[in-house]
Amino acid sequence: MTNNQQTMDDIAEKIAGGIRMLGGLKQGAEEQVRNIVEGALSQFDVVTHERMQVQEAMLKKSRDELAALDARVHELEAQIKLLSK
Protein backbone atom coordinates (compact mmCIF):
# COMPACT_ATOMS: atom_id res chain seq x y z
CA MET A 1 0.00 0.00 0.00
CA THR A 2 1.38 3.36 -0.96
CA ASN A 3 1.65 6.33 1.31
CA ASN A 4 -0.98 8.17 -0.73
CA GLN A 5 -3.35 5.21 -0.44
CA GLN A 6 -2.84 5.07 3.34
CA THR A 7 -3.54 8.81 3.59
CA MET A 8 -6.70 8.45 1.50
CA ASP A 9 -7.87 5.53 3.67
CA ASP A 10 -7.25 7.57 6.83
CA ILE A 11 -9.21 10.52 5.42
CA ALA A 12 -12.07 8.25 4.33
CA GLU A 13 -12.17 6.62 7.78
CA LYS A 14 -12.26 10.03 9.50
CA ILE A 15 -15.04 11.23 7.19
CA ALA A 16 -17.05 8.06 7.81
CA GLY A 17 -16.58 8.48 11.56
CA GLY A 18 -17.73 12.11 11.33
CA ILE A 19 -20.82 11.11 9.40
CA ARG A 20 -21.70 8.46 12.00
CA MET A 21 -21.21 11.05 14.75
CA LEU A 22 -23.45 13.55 12.92
CA GLY A 23 -26.15 10.89 12.59
CA GLY A 24 -26.05 10.35 16.33
CA LEU A 25 -26.12 14.09 16.98
CA LYS A 26 -29.12 14.48 14.68
CA GLN A 27 -31.04 11.80 16.52
CA GLY A 28 -30.14 13.32 19.88
CA ALA A 29 -31.12 16.79 18.70
CA GLU A 30 -34.48 15.51 17.40
CA GLU A 31 -35.18 13.89 20.77
CA GLN A 32 -34.26 17.07 22.62
CA VAL A 33 -36.48 19.22 20.38
CA ARG A 34 -39.35 16.75 20.76
CA ASN A 35 -38.98 16.82 24.57
CA ILE A 36 -38.86 20.62 24.62
CA VAL A 37 -41.97 20.93 22.43
CA GLU A 38 -43.88 18.31 24.42
CA GLY A 39 -42.92 20.06 27.66
CA ALA A 40 -44.07 23.43 26.31
CA LEU A 41 -47.35 22.02 24.99
CA SER A 42 -48.08 20.27 28.28
CA GLN A 43 -48.31 23.71 29.91
CA PHE A 44 -51.17 24.66 27.59
CA ASP A 45 -54.68 23.30 27.27
CA VAL A 46 -54.11 21.57 23.92
CA VAL A 47 -56.18 18.79 22.36
CA THR A 48 -55.27 16.32 19.66
CA HIS A 49 -56.66 16.61 16.14
CA GLU A 50 -58.59 13.36 16.65
CA ARG A 51 -60.21 14.62 19.85
CA MET A 52 -61.10 17.90 18.14
CA GLN A 53 -62.81 15.99 15.32
CA VAL A 54 -64.87 14.05 17.90
CA GLN A 55 -65.90 17.31 19.57
CA GLU A 56 -66.85 18.85 16.21
CA ALA A 57 -68.98 15.80 15.35
CA MET A 58 -70.75 16.00 18.72
CA LEU A 59 -71.38 19.73 18.22
CA LYS A 60 -72.80 19.14 14.72
CA LYS A 61 -75.13 16.45 16.07
CA SER A 62 -76.29 18.78 18.85
CA ARG A 63 -76.91 21.61 16.38
CA ASP A 64 -78.89 19.29 14.10
CA GLU A 65 -81.01 18.09 17.03
CA LEU A 66 -81.57 21.68 18.17
CA ALA A 67 -82.65 22.71 14.67
CA ALA A 68 -85.09 19.78 14.54
CA LEU A 69 -86.53 20.71 17.94
CA ASP A 70 -86.82 24.35 16.89
CA ALA A 71 -88.73 23.33 13.77
CA ARG A 72 -91.00 21.10 15.89
CA VAL A 73 -91.72 23.97 18.32
CA HIS A 74 -92.63 26.29 15.44
CA GLU A 75 -94.90 23.59 14.03
CA LEU A 76 -96.65 23.11 17.37
CA GLU A 77 -97.02 26.87 17.85
CA ALA A 78 -98.67 27.08 14.43
CA GLN A 79 -101.08 24.28 15.36
CA ILE A 80 -101.92 26.01 18.65
CA LYS A 81 -102.70 29.23 16.76
CA LEU A 82 -105.04 27.35 14.42
CA LEU A 83 -106.82 25.65 17.33
CA SER A 84 -107.23 28.87 19.31
CA LYS A 85 -109.12 30.63 16.47
ABEGO torsion letter per residue (X at the ends): XBAAAAAAAAAAAAAAAAAAAAAAAAAAAAAAAAAAAAAAAAABBBBBAAAAAAAAAAAAAAAAAAAAAAAAAAAAAAAAAAAAX
